[in-house]
């Protein structure tokens, strides 16, 4: 009889215990969910703040290839007019060596700035050599049209076999090298140059 009474007491206590425990279980569940949501938002924010693939590529471009302090590799290319030109021919002058293509919007954006700087400083032992990555062009005639449209007066060289572009490991265009009078790379700039940047880099 006593065992039956104890069983009845247990049965009577169980619903009360459940009512007492349930709010705590619910509270623990809500706290766990809040922690999970906060962690998910943090991870998403972290992913959004990670640099883009293009930014990573641009950063890699700055670290590899010919760098500041390196001797600029010599090369021999024909100009758009068919004249052979060597980089070493300009030893004693400061050289802005620019790699570009006619279809490249940033190249189009910076060319007027380079042309203006060249006109203003060509009598100050400064030369611009614009190396067209001709292997990347759809049509060689596009290069001539680009020069005409932009009114370029500095030498434009044709890298028709891609050797010079590979030599300098120029993967992103435009890329420019400021080479001092001794043939040493003084500065390297990846991306389009504004007028202010050209002056800052070239007149140091």
For each residue, the residues with C-beta under 8 A, 3 or more apart:
1: 4 5
2: 5 6
3: 6 7
4: 1 7 8
5: 1 2 8 9
6: 2 3 9 10
7: 3 4 10 11
8: 4 5 11 12
9: 5 6 12 13
10: 6 7 13 14
11: 7 8 14
12: 8 9 15 16
13: 9 10 16 17
14: 10 11 17 18
15: 12 18 19
16: 12 13 19 20
17: 13 14 20 21
18: 14 15 21 22
19: 15 16 22
20: 16 17 23 24
21: 17 18 24 25
22: 18 19 25 26
23: 20 26 27
24: 20 21 27 28
25: 21 22 28 29
26: 22 23 29 30
27: 23 24 30 31
28: 24 25 31 32
29: 25 26 32 33
30: 26 27 33 34
31: 27 28 34 35
32: 28 29 35 36
33: 29 30 36 37
34: 30 31 37 38
35: 31 32 38 39
36: 32 33 39 40
37: 33 34 40 41
38: 34 35 41 42
39: 35 36 42 43
40: 36 37 43 44
41: 37 38 44 45
42: 38 39 45 46
43: 39 40 46 47
44: 40 41 47 48
45: 41 42 48 49
46: 42 43 49 50
47: 43 44 50
48: 44 45
49: 45 46
50: 46 47
51: 55 56 59
52: 55 56
53: 56 57
54: 57 58
55: 51 52 58 59
56: 51 52 53 59 60
57: 53 54 60 61 171 172
58: 54 55 61 62 172 190 191
59: 51 55 56 62 63
60: 56 57 63 64
61: 57 58 64 65 171 172 175 190
62: 58 59 188 190
63: 59 60 67
64: 60 61 169
65: 61 168 169 170 171
66: 70 72 73 168 169 177 185 188
67: 63 70 185 188
68: 185 186 187 188
69: 184 185
70: 66 67 184 185
71: 183 184 185
72: 66 87 95 97 177 179 183 184 185
73: 66 87 167 168
74: 86 87 88 183
75: 86 87 163 164 167
76: 84 85 86
77: 84 85 131 157 158 159 164
78: 82 83 84 85 157 158 160
79: 82 83 84 85 155 156 157 158
80: 132 143 144 147 156 157 158
81:
82: 78 79
83: 78 79
84: 76 77 78 79
85: 76 77 78 79 89 129 155 157
86: 74 75 76 89
87: 72 73 74 75 90 95 97 129 179 183
88: 74 91 183
89: 85 86
90: 87 93 95 127 129
91: 88 181 182 183
92: 125 181
93: 90 125 126 127 181
94: 125 126 127 178 179 180 181 186 202
95: 72 87 90 126 127 128 129 177 178 179
96: 114 117 118 126 127 128 129 176 177 178 179 198 202
97: 72 87 129 131 176 177 178 179
98: 114 128 129 130 131 174 175 176 177
99: 131 133 165 168 170 173 174 175 176
100: 104 107 111 130 131 132 133 173 174
101: 104 107 132 133 136 137 173
102: 107 132 137 142 143 145 146
103: 136 137 138 142
104: 100 101 107 108 173 174
105: 108 109
106: 109 110 173 174 191 192
107: 100 101 102 104 110 111 173 174 192
108: 104 105 111 146 150
109: 105 106 112 192
110: 106 107 113 114 174 192 193 194
111: 100 107 108 114 115 150 152
112: 109 115 116 150
113: 110 116 117 193 194 195 198
114: 96 98 110 111 117 118 128 130 154 193 198
115: 111 112 118 119 150 151 152 153 154
116: 112 113 119 120 195
117: 96 113 114 120 121 126 128 195 198 199 202
118: 96 114 115 121 122 126 128 153 154
119: 115 116 122 153
120: 116 117
121: 117 118 124 126 202 203
122: 118 119 126 127 154
123:
124: 121
125: 92 93 94 181
126: 93 94 95 96 117 118 121 122 202
127: 90 93 94 95 96 122 154 155
128: 95 96 98 114 117 118 154 155
129: 85 87 90 95 96 97 98 154 155 157
130: 98 100 114 152 154 155 156 157
131: 77 97 98 99 100 157 159 164 165
132: 80 100 101 102 137 143 156 157 158 159
133: 99 100 101 136 137 159 162 165 170 173
134: 137 140 143 158 159 160 162
135: 159 160 161 162 165
136: 101 103 133
137: 101 102 103 132 133 134 140 142 143
138: 103 142
139: 142
140: 134 137 143 144 158
141: 144 145
142: 102 103 137 138 139 145 146
143: 80 102 132 134 137 140 146 147 156 158
144: 80 140 141 147 148
145: 102 141 142 148 149
146: 102 108 142 143 149 150
147: 80 143 144 150 152 156
148: 144 145 151
149: 145 146
150: 108 111 112 115 146 147
151: 115 148
152: 111 115 130 147 156
153: 115 118 119
154: 114 115 118 122 127 128 129 130
155: 79 85 127 128 129 130
156: 79 80 130 132 143 147 152
157: 77 78 79 80 85 129 130 131 132 164
158: 77 78 79 80 132 134 140 143
159: 77 131 132 133 134 135 162 163 164 165
160: 78 134 135
161: 135
162: 133 134 135 159 165 166
163: 75 159 166 167
164: 75 77 131 157 159 167 168
165: 99 131 133 135 159 162 168 170
166: 162 163 169
167: 73 75 163 164
168: 65 66 73 99 164 165 175 177
169: 64 65 66 166
170: 65 99 133 165 173 175
171: 57 61 65
172: 57 58 61 175 190 191
173: 99 100 101 104 106 107 133 170
174: 98 99 100 104 106 107 110 191 192 193
175: 61 98 99 168 170 172 188 189 190 191
176: 96 97 98 99 188 189 193 201
177: 66 72 95 96 97 98 168 185 187 188 189
178: 94 95 96 97 185 186 187 188 189 201 202 204
179: 72 87 94 95 96 97 183 184 185 186
180: 94 183 184 185 186
181: 91 92 93 94 125
182: 91
183: 71 72 74 87 88 91 179 180
184: 69 70 71 72 179 180
185: 66 67 68 69 70 71 72 177 178 179 180 188
186: 68 94 178 179 180 201 204
187: 68 177 178 201 204
188: 62 66 67 68 175 176 177 178 185
189: 175 176 177 178 193 197 201
190: 58 61 62 172 175
191: 58 106 172 174 175
192: 106 107 109 110 174
193: 110 113 114 174 176 189 197 198 201
194: 110 113 197 198
195: 113 116 117 198 199
196: 199 200
197: 189 193 194 200 201
198: 96 113 114 117 193 194 195 201 202
199: 117 195 196 202 203
200: 196 197 203 204
201: 176 178 186 187 189 193 197 198 204
202: 94 96 117 121 126 178 198 199
203: 121 199 200
204: 178 186 187 200 201
